[in-house]
Amino acid sequence: MKNLFKGLATLVASATLIVGCNNTGSQGNGALSSSAAEKVYVAPGEQDEFYAFLSGGYSGNLTVYGLPSGRMFKEIPVFSQFPTSGYGYSEETKPLLNTSFGFVPWDDLHHPDISQTNGELDGRWVFVNGNNTPRIARIDLSTFETAEIIEVPNCAGNHSSSYVTENTEYVVAGTRFAVPVPQRDMPIKDKKGNFKGALTFYKVNPDSGRMNLAFQVLMPGFDYDKAHPGRGDSHGWFFFTTYNTEEASTLMEVNASQNDKDFIAAVNWQKIEEYVANGGGTKMPTQYMHNVYDEETHTATSTTINEVLTIDPTEVAGAIYFLPTPKSPHGCDVDPTGEYIVGSGKLSADVTVHSFTKMMDAIENEKFSADAYGIPVLDFEAINAGSVKSGGLGPLHTEFDAEGNAYTTFFISSEVVKWKLGTWEVIDRKPTYYSVGHLMIPGGNSRKPFGKYVVAMNKITKDRYLPTGPELEHSAQLYDISGDKMELLSDFPTHGEPHYAAGCPAELLAPKSKKIYKLEENKHEYATLSVADTKVVRNGNEVHVYMAMIRSHFTPDNIEGIKVGDKVYFHITNHEQDFDVPHGFAIIGANNSELLIMPGQTKTLTWEPKKPGVWPFYCTDFCSALHQEMQGYVRVSPRDSNIELSWSLGED
Amino acid sequence: MIIAALLPLCLFLFPLWKITLEAPQYPTPLGMYIHINDFSDANPHDIKNINIMNHYVGMKYIPEAIPEFKIFPAGIIITTILGLVVAFLGNYKWFLYWFILMTVLSIAGLYDFYLWEHDYGHDLDPKAIMKFTNPDGSVMGFQPPLFGSKDILNFTAHSYPQLGAFFLALGMALSMVAYVVGKKARKLVLKS
C-alpha cells in the first residue's frame, strides 16, 4: 500500500514536472521572440558575438561594427587620408596611396572579403577594392590596419573585386568600365569591339598575405559587375556577372539595357594557372604600383612594376564560358555547396539560378547557343537550375545560411526575400528601410555560414533617424534569421556608403588582436628606442627631430635653432608598452594633420615653419592626469639667424 | 631530511612573492613577481607600467637589481648544503637547528623585504607631481602590504607568497617532521 502511494506520488510529481517544463519552455520562447530589444542588447562590459566589416563606399575606408549591437568600433583608413591618425599624412603611410597616377588620397571602397581556408573564414586578412583608381588593399586582422595596396593595371572601375578563392589562392579584380588596352587616344564611338574588360588575378602569399599580379585575362569589352568564387565541386572556377554586352558608350541606362540576357562569365582559373605555368600568356608593358607596409619598420614602401602577363581568353581551351543570364545581372553569388550560381537580373522580377553540374554537362556536351568574340555561350535551358519568382522587383544580392536557404535583396521593392535552394519557393519576406543594396550574413559567402543574423545595408535613409540636414548617413537593418521567419531587430546608421560587408564570429579575431607594438621590435629608420638617443640633426634645411613620448612628456620638449624655411621632420616614438595608451602629436600651423602614435610605434610628421617665434606642440590624446602638461615649444628664428641647434627636457 | 634540504632550491625555479595592483582602468591587473634573484612581470611590461604609475607620486623606479639578488641565492645554496650535510650526518638534533636557522633567515628576509617596501613607499621625490597627505598632515606613503591586501589611492594592492615560498615552507616543515621522527626513533632505540 505504501509502495503504491509512493508510486502515485512519483507519477504526479513527474507529470507536474513535464507540464511545468512545457509551460516555462513555451513562455520562455514567447518572451524571447517578442523582445527584439533583448536580442540586440549587449550589456555594459559585455561584448558582441560577431565582427562586421562594412565598406565605407565613398568614404574610402572600412568600418568595424559589432553584431548584434550595431555599435561601431573603428574606422580603418584604407584609401582615404585620415587626419584622425595621420594615415596618408605621415611620412610612413604616404607611400600606401601612391599610384601610377601619382598620389591619390581617396577612393571608393566596395567589397570586403575575409580570407578563407578550405572555404571557411580564417580571419587572417580582409581584402577590399578601390573602385575609382583601381586598387586592392589588404587589411591585417591582428592590427586592423592597412598592410598593402596594389594597383590594377588596364582596369577602370575595379568593381567585381576583391573576392578570394576558397583557400585564398587568389584575390580578383574585374573591370567595370571597359577601356582601350593598352590605353590610347581614340574616338569614344569606336568603342565596340575595340575595348577590353580585364579580369585580374592576384596570387596571395599564404604566409605573408602579400599580393602579386599573376595574370590578367583580357575579356571582351563588357562591364564586369560582380563576382564570386566557386567552392566545393566548383572550386577552381570564378564567376563574374556582366552587363552592357551591347557595348554601348553613351546613354547607357537605355543603351546597355537592350539585350534580354547578358552573361555570367565562368572562368576556370586553375586551367589558366596551368596554361601560365606552361609558358602561356603575353607580357605587355604597363605601369602600376605595389605599396607594402612593414609592421616592424612601421613604414610603407612603393614599387613600380612595368609589365603584366595578359591572357587571350580564346587561347586557353576550356577555360572560359558565358552563362546567359537575364536582365543586366548584378549580384553573382555561389551557395555554400558550390552547386548554385545565383544571378540577380537587376531589371527583372526573378532571380536566375544556374547549376554547376549542368554547366559542366553542357560544356562536356558542347551545348552552346552562340559565341561571343570566340568565347562559347552555353545554352540557357541546359544550365538553368530554376528561378525564384518572388514577386519582388530589382533583385541585387544573395547570401546564404547553413540550412539551404538563400536571402536576396530587392532594391526596387525594398525588401529581403528568403527562399529555398532547390525548390525556389519563397519562405518569407521583410521590408527594408529603404532600397536595400547588399546584405551580409557572417560567413554567408563561404562553405560555412553563421546564419544567425542578416544585416541589410540600405541606400536611402529618409526618416529613419533624427534629420541632420540634406545629407544623411545610410541606414542598416539587423534581422534575426535563426527561425523560419525573419525578425527585424534594429536599425543603425552606417558611415559613408556601405556596399558589401563581411562578418565573422568574434572569437576568430578577438583573441589575436594586437594590444601594443613591441618597442624592442621597432626597426623604424628614425626610431628613438631610448631617451638617451633623442636628438635633433640638421642636414641642410632639413631638420630631423628624434623624439620620444611617454606619460606625460616629450623628450625633448624644448627645441631651438630651427629657422624659417626649414623642413622639420618630427620622428616620434611612443615609449608606452601598455594597452590603449596612444599619444598624439600636433604642432601649430602644420599643413597636414596630427599623428596618433600607438605604444611602441614611430610616426613622422613634416612641419614647415613660416614665421619666427616660439611655437607650441602638444599631445592630442588625453593620455593621463598630466595630459594637459604634455606639451613643448619650438623656437623658430629668421632664416639668416645663426642660433645653434639645441634640445632639452627638464632643464631650466 | 634530504628532501627538506633540497626543496628550498625550488626558489630558483618559482617566484617567492607576488605584488598585484588592481584598478578600474586595469581590467588585467598589473603584477610583479619577486624571485630570489630577479623581479619579473606578471604580464609583459607590467613593471614598466607600475613605474609609470608610481612616478606621479614620486616613487622611485623598481630597480633592475638589488643586492639581495646576490645574497639570497648564496644563502639558499649555503643552507641547502648545510641541510644536506646535516642529513648525511643523521643527527636528528641538527635537523632542529637547521629548522631554527631557516626560520631566523626567513624572518630576516621578510624584515628586509619590509624595509625595502617601506623605503620604496616613503622615500618620495620632493618634486613629485602629486603629493598626498594623511589626515594628520603627514606625507602619505605608498607602501604595499607585506602580506595581504590594502587600498592605496585608486589601486588595491595585494601581496602574497608564491610557489617558491611554499616549497621553502614545505622544506622547513619536513625538517621538523624529520626531527620529530628522528626523535621518536631514537626513543624507540633507547626503550628497546
Contacts between the chains, C-beta under 8 A, distances in Angstrom:
chain1	res1	chain2	res2	distance
A	516	B	45	7.6
A	550	B	52	7.0
A	551	B	52	5.5
A	576	B	52	7.7
A	577	B	44	7.2
A	577	B	45	3.8
A	577	B	48	5.6
A	577	B	49	7.1
A	578	B	45	6.4
A	578	B	48	7.8
A	578	B	49	4.7
A	578	B	52	7.4
A	579	B	28	7.9
A	624	B	56	7.9
A	625	B	56	6.9
A	625	B	130	7.6
A	626	B	56	7.3
A	626	B	129	6.3
